[in-house]
Amino acid sequence: MATGSAGPMMREEGARVVKRSLVVAGHRTSVSLEDAFWRRLKAIAAERGLSVNALAAAVDAARGGANLSSALRVFVLQALAQPSASGSSGRDAQ
């Protein structure tokens, strides 16, 4: 399917970068992620009974040298690769 567009693989609104403020380790920080990642991060937090701030803090604590935005994207991709207990397929991240 070489039509020159992303077609059904990516919706434009999901690719829009959104900057949000989070509180991580007691400090306010701004994080820029694509809207699709924010939506999935919020869903993962809800599935785990956490706030987005608490989930971001957990990712932050384990991220090593990666920047927080990159660490959050990788976390979401890893979470999507694992079957969830709730049976969610993670399709809302597309």
N, C-alpha and C positions, 0 to 999 in steps of 0.2 A: 504494500500500500504506500507507494511513493508519490503522494499527492502534494507534498510541500507543506502540509500542515500536520499538527500533532494528532488531529482527529480525536477519536474516542479515548486515546491514551492519556490526554491531559486537558483539563478544562482551564481556560485562561484565568478565571477567578481564583483557582487554587494555586497558581503560580505567582500571584501578586504578593510582594513582600510587605509584611506588616510588622511594625516596631511596637513592642509592648514593654511595659515596666513590670519587673518582678522583684520580689524581695528574696534574696538568697543569702544565707548566713548573716542575716540581720542587716544587710546592705541592699539598697535599691539599685537595680541595674536595668539597663535597656537591652532587649534582645530582639534582633530582626530575624524573622523566619517567614517562609512562604505560608500563606493562609492555610494550605492543606496540612502542613506540619502543625500549626497551632490547633486546628480542629482535632487532629488525631492525638496530639499531646493532651488536650482537654479530655478526650474520651478515655485515654489510658489512665489518666489521673482519677476519673470518675469510677472506672472499673476497679481501681485499687483502693478506693475510698480516701483519696488524697486530694488536696488542692493542687492546682498547677504550680503554685509557689513551692509546696512541699516536694513535689515530684522533681521540679527543676533543681531544688537544693540537693536532692539525692544524686541526681545526675552530676551536678557540680562537684560534689564531694568525691566522685569516682572518675572524673574526667582526665586526670593527669595534666598533660601540657596542652590539650586541645582547647580552643576557645569555646565558650559556652554554647553559642549558636550551632557550631559544628557538632559538639557533643550531643545536643538535643536532637539534631537531625539523625545522627547515627543511632541514638537510643530509639527513636521512633521506628527507623528501618529494622532494627533488631527485634523490636517488639512485634512488628508486623510479620516477621519471619517465623515467629514462634506461635503455635496454636494457643489461643486464649482459653481460659476456663469457661468464659461466657459463650464461646462459640462464634464470636464476632470475627468477621473476615477482614476488617479494616478497610473495606472498599471506600469509605468516606474520605480517605486521604488522597484519592485520585482527583 
